[in-house]
Amino acid sequence: MKILIIAEAQGAEVRHASRSAITLAKNAAAAANGDIEIAMIGDDIAAAATAASAYAPTFTLSDASLAHPTADRYGAAIAQIVKQRGAGLVIAASTSQGKDCVARAAAQLGGTMVTDATACENRDGKLVWQRTMHAGGVAAWVAAHGDTVVVTALQSACEPAEPTEKTSVTALDIDVASLPSAIQFESVSTKQSNRPDVTEAAVVISGGRAFKTADDYERLIGGLADKVGGGTGSSRAAVDAGIAPNENQVGQTGKIIAPDLYLGIGISGAVQHLAGMKNSKIIAAINTDDEAPLLDYADFALIADAYEAIPELIAKL
Ligand SMILES: Cc1cc2nc3c(=O)[nH]c(=O)nc-3n(C[C@H](O)[C@H](O)[C@H](O)COP(=O)(O)OP(=O)(O)OC[C@H]3O[C@@H](n4cnc5c(N)ncnc54)[C@H](O)[C@@H]3O)c2cc1C
């Protein structure tokens, strides 16, 4: 079976989440005796495609009109690439782009989709997939029927693949002008930050409703994150209150992360928040309440007021 990974470029590199998808694809290839290939779509992706070739032979579709991942265009492109390469299994990262674009490709291919997969196994000659459900409360094993199976891999469940020897990069022959263009990119609005993205940071300092203002959150959570070169996360309550930026939200309806260290400060640990961070390697918490549910998952806890503890920590680091 041919397995095609839809990898995302990040500058000259392969996006961290896509490297986790490559790991799941390699596991599937080992379980089903398959071969893996990578496809990368975008504009100005030559360097990232060369980086991708260190994981598997890479095929590119590069055009200025593909600079932004509009779902109709990318979905149709992916469907054409899958047909051209004769892939029976397609794996992408469970990023916003991944879920948006490969879902459309799956529909166009008449394929079956498995989202947020965490593992796979060969059972009686058929690949079955483990996926999280109900805010991470259930780990289900599902079998996908049909000729083309499309899977998104949950980044937090799979270690990113390590590069080996570079292999080949081949440009695909696809008529870009024939791709749909009903969705047009207008603009993207995001805060510029020198901090690593919450999904990619090795250390995440995360703040919740304990913080009274956006300035407090930035000064204390941001200040501590900067001391350790970490990213900043937050609960949904802090986002809803306008205290933390939307892109920092961790949880069922936010980002799903698994950093080396997650420090949750002034966060109670609601099940929807736990769904986004409970796979972190080390979990630490600072809370005034020694019965906060997050403490049940924490390797380390400090019962203290965030407004006193964080300045002390910053001063000591
Ligand atoms: C469908 C749905 C989806 C959701 N998705 C998400 C999601 O993706 N992510 C998410 O986070 N939530 C999500 N929620 C919301 C979730 O249920 C909780 O409401 C939210 O996580 C609570 O945020 P919090 O822990 O910051 O606030 P709270 O639950 O109010 O907890 C605040 C904590 O701060 C502590 N505290 C207060 N003052 C201090 C202080 N000075 N110093 C130290 N500690 C202090 C308190 O003891 C408490 O433990 C979702 C809810 C629903 C219904």
The ligand as an SDF file (V2000), in Angstrom:
LIG
                    3D

 53 58  0  0  0  0  0  0  0  0999 V2000
  -18.0730   22.8170   24.8670 C   0  0  0  0  0  0  0  0  0  0  0  0
  -17.0170   23.4150   25.7610 C   0  0  0  0  0  0  0  0  0  0  0  0
  -15.7300   23.5140   25.2880 C   0  0  0  0  0  0  0  0  0  0  0  0
  -14.7420   24.0490   26.1160 C   0  0  0  0  0  0  0  0  0  0  0  0
  -13.4510   24.1150   25.6410 N   0  0  0  0  0  0  0  0  0  0  0  0
  -12.4800   24.5490   26.4630 C   0  0  0  0  0  0  0  0  0  0  0  0
  -11.1120   24.5710   26.0430 C   0  0  0  0  0  0  0  0  0  0  0  0
  -10.7880   24.2430   24.9060 O   0  0  0  0  0  0  0  0  0  0  0  0
  -10.1850   24.9910   26.9250 N   0  0  0  0  0  0  0  0  0  0  0  0
  -10.4960   25.3910   28.2090 C   0  0  0  0  0  0  0  0  0  0  0  0
   -9.5850   25.7510   28.9670 O   0  0  0  0  0  0  0  0  0  0  0  0
  -11.7610   25.3970   28.6160 N   0  0  0  0  0  0  0  0  0  0  0  0
  -12.7640   25.0030   27.7790 C   0  0  0  0  0  0  0  0  0  0  0  0
  -14.0470   25.0590   28.2080 N   0  0  0  0  0  0  0  0  0  0  0  0
  -14.3420   25.7400   29.4860 C   0  0  0  0  0  0  0  0  0  0  0  0
  -14.0860   24.8930   30.7100 C   0  0  0  0  0  0  0  0  0  0  0  0
  -15.2360   24.1280   31.0170 O   0  0  0  0  0  0  0  0  0  0  0  0
  -13.7670   25.7990   31.9390 C   0  0  0  0  0  0  0  0  0  0  0  0
  -14.8060   26.7050   32.1280 O   0  0  0  0  0  0  0  0  0  0  0  0
  -12.4660   26.5810   31.8050 C   0  0  0  0  0  0  0  0  0  0  0  0
  -11.4160   25.7150   31.4250 O   0  0  0  0  0  0  0  0  0  0  0  0
  -12.1170   27.2140   33.1480 C   0  0  0  0  0  0  0  0  0  0  0  0
  -11.0110   28.0340   33.0020 O   0  0  0  0  0  0  0  0  0  0  0  0
  -10.1030   28.3770   34.2770 P   0  0  0  0  0  0  0  0  0  0  0  0
   -9.5380   27.1150   34.8240 O   0  0  0  0  0  0  0  0  0  0  0  0
   -9.1520   29.4410   33.8510 O   0  0  0  0  0  0  0  0  0  0  0  0
  -11.1420   29.0620   35.2670 O   0  0  0  0  0  0  0  0  0  0  0  0
  -11.7310   28.5410   36.6280 P   0  0  0  0  0  0  0  0  0  0  0  0
  -12.3630   27.2100   36.4860 O   0  0  0  0  0  0  0  0  0  0  0  0
  -12.5520   29.6500   37.1590 O   0  0  0  0  0  0  0  0  0  0  0  0
  -10.4490   28.3260   37.5580 O   0  0  0  0  0  0  0  0  0  0  0  0
   -9.6500   29.3730   38.0200 C   0  0  0  0  0  0  0  0  0  0  0  0
   -8.6140   28.7570   38.9480 C   0  0  0  0  0  0  0  0  0  0  0  0
   -7.7260   29.7650   39.3900 O   0  0  0  0  0  0  0  0  0  0  0  0
   -7.4600   29.5660   40.7590 C   0  0  0  0  0  0  0  0  0  0  0  0
   -7.0730   30.8610   41.2920 N   0  0  0  0  0  0  0  0  0  0  0  0
   -7.8610   31.9530   41.4820 C   0  0  0  0  0  0  0  0  0  0  0  0
   -7.1170   32.9830   41.8910 N   0  0  0  0  0  0  0  0  0  0  0  0
   -5.8390   32.5590   41.9570 C   0  0  0  0  0  0  0  0  0  0  0  0
   -4.6100   33.1780   42.2810 C   0  0  0  0  0  0  0  0  0  0  0  0
   -4.5330   34.4750   42.6220 N   0  0  0  0  0  0  0  0  0  0  0  0
   -3.4780   32.4470   42.2150 N   0  0  0  0  0  0  0  0  0  0  0  0
   -3.5110   31.1300   41.8620 C   0  0  0  0  0  0  0  0  0  0  0  0
   -4.6620   30.4940   41.5570 N   0  0  0  0  0  0  0  0  0  0  0  0
   -5.8050   31.2030   41.5850 C   0  0  0  0  0  0  0  0  0  0  0  0
   -8.7430   29.0070   41.3380 C   0  0  0  0  0  0  0  0  0  0  0  0
   -8.5090   28.2820   42.5240 O   0  0  0  0  0  0  0  0  0  0  0  0
   -9.2180   28.1100   40.2090 C   0  0  0  0  0  0  0  0  0  0  0  0
   -8.7000   26.7940   40.3460 O   0  0  0  0  0  0  0  0  0  0  0  0
  -15.0610   24.5120   27.4140 C   0  0  0  0  0  0  0  0  0  0  0  0
  -16.3660   24.4000   27.8710 C   0  0  0  0  0  0  0  0  0  0  0  0
  -17.3390   23.8570   27.0570 C   0  0  0  0  0  0  0  0  0  0  0  0
  -18.7370   23.7550   27.5820 C   0  0  0  0  0  0  0  0  0  0  0  0
  1  2  1  0
  2  3  1  0
  2 52  2  0
  3  4  2  0
  4  5  1  0
  4 50  1  0
  5  6  2  0
  6  7  1  0
  6 13  1  0
  7  8  2  0
  7  9  1  0
  9 10  1  0
 10 11  2  0
 10 12  1  0
 12 13  2  0
 13 14  1  0
 14 15  1  0
 14 50  1  0
 15 16  1  0
 16 17  1  0
 16 18  1  0
 18 19  1  0
 18 20  1  0
 20 21  1  0
 20 22  1  0
 22 23  1  0
 23 24  1  0
 24 25  2  0
 24 26  1  0
 24 27  1  0
 27 28  1  0
 28 29  2  0
 28 30  1  0
 28 31  1  0
 31 32  1  0
 32 33  1  0
 33 34  1  0
 33 48  1  0
 34 35  1  0
 35 36  1  0
 35 46  1  0
 36 37  1  0
 36 45  1  0
 37 38  2  0
 38 39  1  0
 39 40  1  0
 39 45  2  0
 40 41  1  0
 40 42  2  0
 42 43  1  0
 43 44  2  0
 44 45  1  0
 46 47  1  0
 46 48  1  0
 48 49  1  0
 50 51  2  0
 51 52  1  0
 52 53  1  0
M  END
$$$$
